Structure formats: structure tokens, C-alpha cells
Amino acid sequence: MIHTPHKGVKVRELTRKMALELYEVRETIEGLAARLGAGRGTSEIIAEMETCLEEQEIIQVTWGIEEEKA
């Protein structure tokens, strides 16, 4: 959000770099959620989580985002 006095607030434009950084943060948070949920989740919930990860991989391929190798 960008606030300009006497003009109001508008949404900041998202650059490709910013989007990639947001996905890195999201990837970390989702990994933590998956670890915590795996110990508590049912087989149905775990299957749904796996589907979500597969969809994320498809998006990464579509956008040409390469995963960093540790």
C-alpha cells in the first residue's frame, strides 16, 4: 500500500522480483505448516496438501521459476 497525503491510498505494483520473494516466504511458511499438520492430519488432509504442492510445481514450471538447489 502506498499512502499519498490528500490523494489517498493505492495498491503498490507488484514486480516480478517482489513476487518471487513473496513465493520464497510462502514456501517456507507452507513447509512449516505441512510439518506441523502432518503429525495431526488425516490421510485425506495429507492427500489434499500433496495436491496443492503439485499445483504449485505446475505454476513454477509455467512461470519459468527454477527451484534453488541446496
Number of C-alpha atoms within 10 A of each C-alpha: 8 10 11 9 7 6 7 8 11 10 8 9 9 9 9 9 9 11 10 13 12 11 14 13 11 12 14 11 11 14 12 12 11 16 11 11 14 14 9 11 14 11 10 9 13 16 11 12 17 13 12 12 13 12 11 14 15 12 12 14 11 9 9 9 11 9 10 5 4 3
